[in-house]
Amino acid sequence: MAEINDYNTTIGSTGTTCPECKTHIDSYNQPKGNYYGCPQCGAFFEYRDGNAKVLRLFNDENRAAPAIPLGTTAVITGSNFVLVGYMRKVQADDDEVFWNEYAFFSPGDNWYVIFAEYSGHWMEVWRAEKQDFEAQQSITGKYHVIDDGLSLDLRLSYRFNVTCAEGVFDWNILDDEELDTYEYVAPPHILVNEVRGDKSDWFRAKYISPAAIKRVMDVSFDTFPSRSWPGVFNPSKFYPAWKPMLRFSGILLALFICMNLFNSFIKPEKQVFESTFTCQPDTASWGNSKAIVTPSFQVEGPTALQIKLRANSVDNSWMELPVALVNDKDGKVYEVIKTIEYYHGTDGGESWSEGDRDQEAMLSGIPSGSYHLNIYPTTENKPTDENQMSFDVSVVQNAFVPRNFWLMLLLIITVPVIQVIRKYYYENSKWFDKEYGSLTSE
């Protein structure tokens, strides 16, 4: 796959004869097919000027019949192709990892398309017209390549050996064993960089299903190898819905944010009541303080009311404030109870504090009307004329409700987050296993 030659002719010889076993090998109109692989005896030889030279005799134990027969024709992107060559390659440092490559050649376009199969999964590979890709190191230390805005991460680097070859080739495929191959992946897209010395070639590849292969050529699924799972380059099964789901979630999130902004514009926060109260002693009260009844105030609903309480006089003590919002018309009551406590001191020369003098309570869905507050203070120390406890009360309508906002936001992003996690673990589960090659950063 390393070398693709340019031609001025599209008519080649009818083939040649294997120097080892005399089997005829068709050239399939490959105009400069000088290298041949014999399907009968496994000889790989060079044929020039009427002379044949055997370069390697492949062992029978490493040979396998191609799943797609040589001479098979295909129509790819509107052009006619013919399968002229088949190779089996094995990873140089792990002979248990092997794959098959099928070289389809278009005599009219002088162009190759390679169909590569690994564990029953297929890639379509072609030479990249753009050759000025540059690997860059990210802040995470990983290498990646940018291709038309798509970032492809370095996933594999390896060398390989050719263990089987049949058909005709216009380059010495044995020279490819000196290549350093780097594969940058963003499933189902792949960029393959083949490097030998200062020469660098790039190829594009894309995961393709067996059904898609059958649509462009007349082949039988019966000859295809069984598929393992997961595949290396195949996208996750939810890939087709991935981008539409992200777009829909993004639109939904934008609408939700715009709705909240619009709502805050037409119904801004408004303080409808504010006052300061002092706890008055009451020996008849179980809480030792007289109940407080506030003046009435108007609420424009339905709305969320925020009741803010602050007790600056609480110091190394506590104050409990049961608050009842009462509708002046129908007497309906909305109740909350807040405890304000604040303690501080020093321990071992270091200052410490615990608690807070501020508390808030949220009441949602409050209808329009006139309301007042009934407050029943209870303090740690009995209030006296000399020791008075005071607190501030304010009521804000159209208050922002963080709980509702974050709950809705969580519901919107839950599915995309789950899918991101699934995609991450799905993709990474395919790469951190030695059977897929050695990952390097060199």
URDABEL-V969697 format. One record per backbone hydrogen bond with DSSP energy under -0.5 kcal/mol. CO is the residue of the C=O (numbers start at 1). NH is the residue of the N-H. Records with the same first field share a line. If there is no record, write none. Layout:
CO = NH  NH
//
This chain:
10 = 12
13 = 29
14 = 27
16 = 25
18 = 22
23 = 18
25 = 16
27 = 30
29 = 31
30 = 33
32 = 34
34 = 47
35 = 169
36 = 45
37 = 39  167
38 = 42
42 = 58
43 = 38  45
44 = 55  56
45 = 36
46 = 48  53
48 = 51
51 = 48
53 = 46
56 = 44  58
59 = 62
60 = 63
67 = 69
69 = 72
72 = 83
73 = 218
74 = 76  81
76 = 79
79 = 76
81 = 74
82 = 84  105
83 = 71
84 = 168
85 = 103
86 = 166
87 = 101
88 = 163  164
89 = 99
90 = 161
91 = 94
94 = 91  97
96 = 98
97 = 91
99 = 89
100 = 117
101 = 87  103
102 = 104  115
103 = 84  85
104 = 113
105 = 82  107
106 = 110  111
111 = 106
113 = 104
114 = 116  125
115 = 102
116 = 123
117 = 100
118 = 121
119 = 228
121 = 118
122 = 208
123 = 116  125
124 = 206
125 = 114
126 = 204
136 = 138  144
138 = 141
142 = 138
143 = 154
144 = 136
145 = 147  152
147 = 150
149 = 151
150 = 147  152
151 = 153
152 = 145
153 = 185
156 = 183
157 = 438
158 = 181
159 = 92
161 = 90  163
164 = 88
166 = 86
167 = 37
169 = 35
171 = 173
172 = 175
173 = 176
174 = 177
175 = 178
176 = 179
179 = 181
180 = 195
181 = 158
182 = 184  193
183 = 155  156
184 = 191
185 = 153
186 = 189
188 = 207
189 = 186
190 = 205
191 = 184  193
192 = 194  203
193 = 182  195
194 = 201
195 = 180
196 = 199
199 = 196
201 = 194
202 = 128
203 = 192
204 = 126
205 = 190
206 = 124
208 = 122
209 = 213
210 = 214
211 = 215
212 = 216
213 = 216  217
216 = 75
217 = 219
220 = 223
221 = 224
236 = 239
238 = 241
239 = 242  243
241 = 245
242 = 246
243 = 247
244 = 248
245 = 249
246 = 250
247 = 251
248 = 252
249 = 253
250 = 254
251 = 255
252 = 256
253 = 257
254 = 258
255 = 259
256 = 260
257 = 261
258 = 262
259 = 263
260 = 264
261 = 265
262 = 266
263 = 267
270 = 272  397
273 = 395
275 = 393
277 = 391
280 = 290
282 = 285
285 = 288
287 = 379
288 = 282
292 = 294  375
297 = 371
299 = 301  369
303 = 305  366
304 = 398  399
305 = 307  363
306 = 308  396
307 = 361
308 = 394
309 = 359
310 = 392
311 = 314
313 = 315
317 = 342
318 = 380
319 = 340
320 = 378
321 = 338
322 = 376
323 = 336
324 = 326  374
325 = 334
326 = 372
327 = 331
332 = 327
334 = 325
336 = 323
338 = 321  340
339 = 341
340 = 319
341 = 356
342 = 316  317
343 = 354
345 = 352
347 = 350
350 = 347
352 = 345
354 = 343
356 = 341
357 = 311
359 = 309
361 = 307
363 = 305
365 = 367
366 = 302  303
369 = 299
370 = 328
371 = 297
372 = 326
373 = 294  375
374 = 324
375 = 292  377
376 = 322
378 = 320
386 = 388
387 = 384
389 = 279
390 = 313
391 = 277
392 = 310
393 = 275
394 = 308
395 = 272  273
396 = 306
397 = 270
400 = 402
401 = 405
402 = 406
403 = 407
404 = 408
405 = 409
406 = 410
407 = 411
408 = 412
409 = 413
410 = 414
411 = 415
412 = 416
413 = 417
414 = 418
415 = 419
416 = 420
417 = 421
418 = 422
419 = 423
420 = 424
421 = 425
422 = 426
423 = 427
424 = 428
425 = 429
426 = 430
427 = 430
428 = 431  432
431 = 433
433 = 436
434 = 437
437 = 439
438 = 157
//
